[in-house]
Amino acid sequence: MKQNEVLERFGVLVKQEPMSCMESGLIMPNTCVLESVMPFAGYYSEVAQTTTPYYLYLVLEGTQSLEAITRATTHIARKQNSPLDAVTGTIRLAGIDCQVIRIRNLPDYNHIVNIQQKYMNEGIPMKKKMRKIDHDEAVIRLRKFFYLTVAGEDMYMDASQAHHGYFVIPSSMSWEAFSQLSIEVKYHTELLFFDAATAFIYEKGGITDLVRIYKENLTVDQLAAIKKRYLMLLKKN
């Protein structure tokens, strides 16, 4: 590939973060919107936040197709003549899976009701209010496009989001096994402060498994050091 060329790949990202219900005054009546109360928890639980990234999840009724949600998002963005940073996925809370639309980069919370209504106008129904959720741990599985630039052997930097890097691993892992591995990696490296998630992308007629690393001002050298430790421990196991 050409230098600085951006690779566009479709795939899945899996991460774990604590979730809470949004206050009813900020969302449509009798609906459910979840907020990640600590995005990139593996990093920001250890490092004081200088910014406040926030991620909102519109909980949907039933199961909507990827095509339907993608077309709805495209129509909404065209009508409002501005980008809409939204992807679909599922959230598992207390053993129950709910389909969601993850919304990022809204100017402020006052836009939530408007976005909910626009999706409903496109035929995407919102789920009725769930039980009280307050800092509950959730496993999040997002289906999305990745925009990557090559940063070294089997390493990539995110071309659309700052502070994100990726590297290839030999095979997929359960979230539980990966979470334990990440604890061991942090214990044995000087680069303690980072958040890790798993991912995979479809390419070359198959699937490539990845680890996603989030660290403010992440450098290629730091990504390489973290990659080295993960692969070393994977070989031992």
N, C-alpha and C positions, 0 to 999 in steps of 0.2 A: 504494500500500500504506500501511497505518497506520504511524505512527511506532513504531520499535522492534519492528515485526512481524518474526518470523523466517521467512525463506524456506527451505523444504526442497526441495533439488534433488538428483537422482541424477546422478552423473558419474564422471569418471576423473581421477586425479592421477598425474603422471609426474615422478619425481625420480631423482637419482643419489647413491648413498652407498656407502662402503666396508663390506663384510660380512665376518664371520668365523663359523666354526662354533662352536656352543656346546660346552662340555666334556661328555664323555659321562656323567659322574656327575650332571649336572643334568637330563638328558633321558631318555626311554625308550631302552632298549638298541637299537642298530642302527637308529636313526632320525636324521633331520637337522633341526636347528633352527638357523637363522641369526640373528645379532644385528647390528644396525646399530651399528658401533663408533664412529661419529661422526654421530649424527642432526643434520640441518641443518648439514651440513659447511661450506657457504658462510659461515655465521655463526660457528660455534664454532671453526673453524680459525683465526679471527682474534681472537676474544674469549674471555677466560677464563671457563670455565663456573662458574656459581654454583649450578646444579642439574644433575642427571644424568638427563635424559630417556632412556629406553631403549625400543627397538622390537624385538620378536622376530617371527620369521617361521617358522611351521611349514611345512616343505616337504612337499607332498602327492604321493601316487602317482597318476600318470595325470592326467586332467582331470575335475574335478567341476563340475557345473553351479552357476551362481550361486544358483539356487533351492535346491539341496540344501545348500549351505554356509550360506545364510541361514536356512533352516529349522533346521539343526543348531545354529547359534549361538543362535537364539531358544529352542530347547528346552533348551539347556544353561543359559542365563540364567534361565529359568523354574525349572528344577530346583534350581539353587543359590540362587535367590531374591536374586540380585544382578546388576548389569549386567556384560556382557562386551564390552569394547571390541575388536571383531574385525571385519576386513573382508578380502575376498579380492582376489587379484590375481596378477600374475606377476613373477618376477625373472629378468633376463637376465644370466647370468654366462658369460664367455668364449664368447659366441654361442649359448648354450643357454638356453632358456626353461624355467622350473620354476613350476608353480602353487604358491601359498602362501596361508596365512592370516596376516595381520598382527595381532599381539596387542599391545595397548598398555595401560599402567596396571595391570599385575599388581602386587600388593603386594610380592612378592619372587620370586626365581628358583625357590624351592622349589615354586611353584605350576605350573611348566611341565609336569611329568610328568602331573599331575592333568588339566590342560586337554587334553593330547594324548590321554589315555585317554578322556576324555569325547567328543572328536570321533570317535575310533575306535568308540566305542559307538554313535554316531549314524550309522555307516556311511561315515565319511570316513577313508580309509586314509592312513597316514603313509609317506613315501618312505624307502627304506633309505638308510643313511649314504652321503653323496657323497664325492668326493675332498676332500682337505684344502683348506679355504678360509680364508685369513688376510689380512684387510685387502684383499680383492679388490673392485674397483669394480663395482658392479651398477646397472643401470637398473631401477627399480621402477615398476610400473604397477598402481595400486590402483583398484578399483571400489568406490565408497562414496557415502554420502549427505553432502551439504554443508548446513550450517545457517548461513545468512548474514543479516546485517542491512545495510541500505543505509548507506553511509558518505559518499556523494557521487556525482557523475556517473560511472556505470559503475565504481563502487568498492564493496567490501563488506568488513566485518569478520566474522571467524568467531565465531559465537554459542556454539560448543561448545568451542573451544580458544583459549586466550589466545595473544597474540603473532602471530596469523595474520591476514593481510589479502589481498584479491584485487582485481584490476582486469581489465577487459575488453580484449582485443586483437583486431585486425581478422580474423585467421585463424590456423589452426594452424601449428605449426612442428615440424620434426624436432628431436629432443633435441640433436643435434650443433649445429644452427644456433642454437638457443636458448641453449645453453651458451656459445657464442662471443659472442652478443649480450649476455649477462649480464656477461661480462668487460668488454666495452666500456662498459656502463652504469656499472659500479663505477669504472672508470677516470675517468669524466667527471662523477662526482657526489660531493658531500661525504658522502653517506650510504653509506659503503663497506661497512659491516658488516651484511649481510643474506643470507639464503639464499633462492634463487628456484627455483621449480618451475613446470611447466606444468600446466594442468587444463582440463577442459571440463565443462559441465553441459548436460543436456537440458532445454529449456524452450521454450514457445511453438511447439511443433511442430518445433523445430530444435535446433541446437547453438550454444552461446555459448562461445567460447574465452577462457581466463583465464590470468593469471600469479598464482601464489601467492607471497606474500612472508612470510618468517618473520624477525622481529627482536624481541628482548625489549622489552616495553613499547612496541610499535609504535603510533604515533599516526596519526591520519588525515592530518595534514599531511605526515608522513614518507612515508606510502603515496602521497599525491598527487605528491610530488616524484619518487619512484621511477617512478611511472606516467608522468609527463611525460617523463622521460629515455628510457624504453623506447619510447614512441610516437614521439618525435623521431627516434631512431635507426632505427626501423622504416620511417619515411617516407623517410629517406635511402637505405635499402637497397631 
